[in-house]
């Protein structure tokens, strides 16, 4: 079960970038929580509450409803969640046909689905889109930004990124009031893009 795997990993001292495990894509690809067969979700929630695990959420409005993302922030606090994208080759691209590994994918209305079967096949949102959707879902903006930046850097174990502080790399997305990108800085230099 999930609790045993978390404990095993922590006890084995397997190489980790962070002292805490992460649960990949909370709710997505997991057996749904049910009152008679709870599945892994409650175990991951409990591990996060104990500070043993950080829960990944694809807060793009497709993989997770913004209301469940808000519930997780309110239940667990920003220190126990990280916002991720599950981006695939179609991220930021037009609707059309793509490939994920060896499987054909069709993107329609910005949602990537396996051409055969229709299951969600990765994400098309950028991380700033996830932050915007999370914020529009009533999560505090500072908490959403933290979960997408500081938290990710901590999980990676990279102290040179993740915050705006002297001595850290100046990797910054400057946005307008609606969180639409205006300027991108990489290592302190503006990134040029084709118009």
N, C-alpha and C positions, 0 to 999 in steps of 0.2 A: 504494500500500500504506500501512498504518498508520504505519510509520516515516517515510515521505516526508511524509505529512500533518502529523505532529508537527513535523518539522524545518521544513517550510514555514511553519507557524504561528509558530514561534519566530523564524525569520529575518525574516518579514514585519513583525514588530513590531505585529501587529494588536492592538487594544485588548484587554487582559486584566485581570481583577481580581486575578490572582495571577501571579507570574512563571512558574509551571508550568501546563501544560495539564492538563486532567482527561480521563480516559477514562470515558465514560458507561456505567454499569452493567456492569462487567466480567463477562464470560461471557454475560450476557443479551442476546439479539438478535444475538449474534456467531456467526460460523461456528465450530463447535467445533474445538478443537485436535486435530490428528491428526498422527501421525509422518510421513506423506507429504505432507500438505497442512496446514501448521501454522496458517494463518489469522492473524488479528490478535492473538490473545491473547499469544503469546510476544513479539511486538514491544512490546506495552504493558507486559509484565512487565520487559523489558529497559530500556525508557524509564524506568520507575519506579525500577529499580535504579540508573540513572545520575542520578537526581534531576531528570529532565525532565518527569515526569508523575505525577499523583496519580490513583490508581485508585478509582473509585466502586464500592462493593459494597452491594447490597441484602441485608443480612444478616438477613432476616426468617424464614429457615427454609423459605420457599416458593421464592423466586427462587434462592437459593443454600443448599446444605446447610451447616450450621454447620462441618463438617469442612473444607470448602474455604475458608471465611472464616478459620478458624484457620491453615490452611496459608499463606494470603496474608499474614496478620500475621507469622507466623514467617519467611516467606521475604523479605518486603519491609520489615518494620518498620512501626510505626504512623505514621511520618512520610510514608509513601508511599501510604497508603490513607485513604479517607473513607467513613464509613457514611452511607447515604442510605435513603430509604423508597420512592420511586416511588409515593407516596400518590396516590390518586384520590378521587373523591367519597364512596366507601364506606369510607374510612379511619375506623376506630373505630365503624362503624355495624353494624347487624344484617345478617344474610344477607338476600338479596332481589335485586330487579332494579334496575339503575342504568344510566347512560349515560356513556360515555367518548368525548368529542367527539360524533360522530354514530353511534357503534356501541353497540348494546345489550350490557350486561354482566350476568352472573349471578354473585352472590357466594354460595358454598356452603361451609360450614365455614371461613369467613373468607378464602377464596381467590377472587379476582376473575378470571373467565375470560370471554372473548368468548362471547356466547350462541351465535353461529354459529361453529363451528370449535374452540372450547375452548381457544384460546391464552391464556396468562396476560395479563391486561389491567390492569396497574398493581398497586399494593399496597394493602392495607387496614391495615397496621401504622403506628403512630406511631413517631417516632424512639426514644422510650424503650423501645418494644417491640423494636426492632432492637438496641438496646444490651443489653437483657436476654437476647435470644436469642443474641447474640454472646458475652456473658459466660457463659451457660449452656453454650455450645459450647467453653468452656475458654480463651477469650481473657482475658488479665488485665483486671480491671475498669477500672483506671486507663487502660490502652491503649484499651479500647472507648469510654470516656467521652471521651478525647482525640480519637479519630477521629470522634466525633459532634459535638464542640463546638469545640475549638480549631482542628482541621483545617478544619472548615467555615468558620469565621470568617476563617481565613487565605486560603482559596480566594476568598471574597467580597471580601477586601481590607478588612474592617471591623475596625479595632482597638478598637472600642467594645464588642464582645461576644466571647463564646467562652471566658471564664475568670472565676474568682472572684478579682478583684483590685480594690483601691481605684481609683476613677475609671472603672471599666467599668460598663455597665448591669447591674443585678441581675436578669437574666432567668434564673430558676432553677426546676428541677423537684426538689422534695424527695421522696424515696422512702422506702419501708420497706426492710427487709433483703432482700426479694425483688425489689427495683426496681419496685415498684408505686407509682404516684404518690400522694402524700399531700397535698401543697400545691404550687401553682404560683404563682410570683412573676413579675410582668412589671413591669420598671422599679422593682423593689423593693416593689411592692404586691401583696398576695394577690389572685388572680383568683378571683372568685366563680363557682360553677357550679351549675346546677340539679341537685337530688338525684334 
